[in-house]
Amino acid sequence: MMDSPSSSSSSSEFVSIATANQSAARSSGEGVATEQSRRWHDVFWLGIFLIHLIGLGFLLGVLGLNRFERENRLNIDKFTSRFSENQSGLTETYWPLYAAAGGVGTVLGWGWLLLLGSQATQMMKVSVHILTTYLAVVSVLCFWAGQIFWGVAFAIGALLQFLYVISVIDRLPFTMLILQKAVKMIWNLPEVMRVAYAFMFVVLLWMALWSFGAAGVVASSMGDGGRWWLLVVLSVSLFWTGAVLCNTVHVIVSGMVFLVLFHGGRDAASIPANSLVKSLQYALTTSFGSICYGSLFTAAIRTLRWKIRGFRSKIGNNECLLCLVDFLFHLVETLVRFFNKYAYVQIAVYGKSFNRSARDAWELLQSTGVEALVAYDCSGAVLLMGTIFGGLITGTCSGIWAWVKWSDRIIMIGSTSMLMGMVLVGLAMVVVESAVTSIYICYAEDPSLIQRWDAEFFNQMSETLHQRLQYRSARAREVLTHNRFDDLVPQNARI
């Protein structure tokens, strides 16, 4: 992209202003290079997560063993007598379907990581454009299998996805630029790729136990209502556990990317020794409670924020609908102040608690104006689309196998297998997302860090930021002018 003189001058002005505003942050950031003792934060949530993990692990083992090789091995069916009875089975009957889901999800996740350097951009473009079609296809399959409710649900999902893509289509070029640079950064850090592979293996170990218990639930003698309630509880647990492991990788990768940008390159002599090991140590000890806490709410809140932002930009002059969406928008924006993915960079670099990290990160982005750039970027949504697409493929593979053998269990097995696939593919996607968040935080703290790393990319970011700030100023002037005009018009003239 060729920069005009005006955009170059505005970029230079932004560099000088932002650097001056963030001199204190830069000086405090020099603590990254020094040894600091870190305090434990959010210990309560660390305890809750560990208790949940131990308790649920025991429950999963009991549920799976009760139907393993023999019906009602542990004689717990008497506790489910108040539920309507259904045809029971054995754990090993359904466990292979979940094993297939784990295998497909792992192949998709590892394949995405392997293709990260050469085909990642094409894969992300495919995720954006093919997800709507795939949701529609799954909807048709559900109708064909007689699952009307799920057919309607997937059809609505396809429609919402189509509307969202249409609403943000003009943002995709900038989004792809950010993702390309994030991939470039990650590809030059092979050690963080190895961390992602290692954590994917840990997730697989947990999923082996989780699917053992889930297969025991599907094989139990309870009616469908009781099975669904248990599967929902197990799915919420898997979602939280998967989010914690993904965000642990997020913290590790963010710390490494920040260090590389801060010190001017991966091979810089000023980078602390064993920085990856220290990042891993902090993530699994003093900062782990903050990760557990943030993982409960961050994903849901930011997904809601993407949807509201997309629809808000396309509402037009429907004042009633705009008023309702604005109320939801401001409510979600308030929540984002306390729960946002940029907190993990602050956790990685400074070792703060989650709430303080989220608040400081958001105030940093807003005070420098970089929040306008963050709001324009859809990289998180694009990566989420890839995660959902990977989950849908995983769920479809297991669902088709289940439909061939037990048509009445297709939704139970397909939906839980989809969640397993999303966790595994999401673990691969979070590596790129970590680089994106670190780039924005570094740009807000000191734009010269990005300029030193990639001058052309810095100019493109600065030009886009200048355009977004001008756009916001124009919108603000338009609103003020409209309100002033309404105040000047006599009341009887409005009737």
Salt bridges, closest charged atoms under 4 A:
GLU35 OE2 - LYS278 NZ 2.39
GLU69 OE1 - ARG73 NH2 3.72
GLU71 OE1 - ARG67 NH1 3.65
ASP77 OD2 - ARG67 NH2 2.40
GLU191 OE1 - ARG266 NH2 3.10
ASP267 OD1 - ARG266 NH1 3.87
ASP326 OD1 - ARG312 NE 2.67
GLU333 OE2 - ARG305 NE 2.62
GLU333 OE2 - ARG309 NH2 3.47
ASP360 OD2 - LYS352 NZ 2.81
ASP360 OD2 - ARG356 NE 3.50
GLU363 OE2 - ARG337 NH2 2.58
GLU371 OE2 - ARG305 NH2 3.40
GLU371 OE2 - ARG309 NH2 3.18
GLU371 OE1 - ARG472 NH1 2.98
ASP408 OD2 - ARG409 NE 3.20
GLU433 OE2 - ARG302 NH2 2.68
GLU433 OE2 - LYS341 NZ 3.50
ASP446 OD2 - ARG26 NH1 2.30
ASP454 OD2 - LYS181 NZ 3.09
ASP454 OD2 - LYS184 NZ 3.13
ASP486 OD2 - HIS482 NE2 3.26
